[in-house]
Amino acid sequence: MNLLLLIIYNILSVYMFILFVYILLSWTPLVRSKFYYYLRIIVEPYINIFRGKLVFSNMDFGPTIGILLLYFVTYYIQRFLIM
C-alpha cells in the first residue's frame, strides 16, 4: 500500500512540476516551440477541467486551481506516508 502511494505521490509531483513549467512558459514567446507543444499535450486534458471556472479581467486562474488541487492531494498522500 505504501509503495503504491509513493508511486502515485512521485507521479503527481512530476506532473505538478510539468504543469508549473507549462504555465510559466505560456507567458513567454516560447509558446510556439515544440517543447511547449509537447507540454501542452500532457497538461491540457487536466487544465481543461478548470479552464474558465475562475476568470477575472481576461486572466484565467483555472490552472491555479489545478495546481492547488494537485498540491493538496500530494500533501495528504505525503502525510499518510509519514504516519
C-alpha positions in Angstrom: 0.0 0.0 0.0 2.8 2.4 0.9 4.6 1.6 -2.3 1.6 2.4 -4.4 1.1 5.7 -2.6 4.7 6.5 -3.0 4.5 5.9 -6.8 1.3 8.0 -7.0 3.0 10.7 -5.0 6.0 10.8 -7.3 3.9 10.8 -10.5 1.8 13.7 -9.2 4.8 15.6 -8.1 6.4 15.4 -11.5 3.1 16.3 -13.2 2.8 19.3 -10.9 6.2 20.4 -12.0 5.3 19.9 -15.6 2.2 22.0 -15.1 4.1 24.7 -13.4 6.7 24.9 -16.3 3.8 24.9 -18.8 2.2 27.9 -17.0 5.5 29.8 -16.8 6.3 29.2 -20.5 2.8 30.4 -21.5 3.9 34.0 -20.6 7.0 33.8 -22.9 7.5 33.8 -26.7 8.3 30.1 -26.4 4.6 29.1 -26.8 5.4 28.3 -30.5 8.2 25.8 -29.7 7.9 22.1 -30.0 8.8 21.7 -26.3 5.8 23.8 -25.4 3.6 21.8 -27.8 4.6 18.5 -26.1 3.9 20.0 -22.6 0.5 21.2 -23.9 -0.4 17.6 -25.0 0.4 16.4 -21.5 -1.2 19.2 -19.5 -4.2 20.4 -21.5 -6.6 17.5 -20.6 -6.2 18.3 -16.9 -6.3 22.1 -17.4 -9.4 22.0 -19.5 -11.3 20.7 -16.4 -10.7 24.0 -14.7 -10.4 26.4 -17.6 -12.9 29.2 -17.5 -14.1 28.5 -13.9 -12.3 31.4 -12.4 -11.7 34.3 -14.8 -11.0 37.9 -13.8 -10.4 40.6 -16.4 -9.1 38.3 -19.1 -6.9 36.3 -16.7 -7.9 32.7 -16.3 -7.0 31.3 -12.9 -8.2 27.8 -13.7 -4.6 26.4 -13.9 -4.0 27.8 -10.4 -7.0 25.8 -9.1 -5.5 22.7 -10.8 -2.1 23.3 -9.2 -3.6 23.8 -5.8 -5.7 20.7 -6.1 -2.6 18.6 -7.0 -0.7 20.2 -4.2 -3.3 19.3 -1.6 -3.5 15.7 -2.9 0.3 15.3 -2.8 0.4 16.9 0.6 -2.2 14.5 2.1 -0.5 11.5 0.4 2.8 12.6 1.9 1.2 13.0 5.4 -0.3 9.5 5.1 3.1 8.0 4.1 4.8 9.6 7.1 2.3 8.2 9.6 
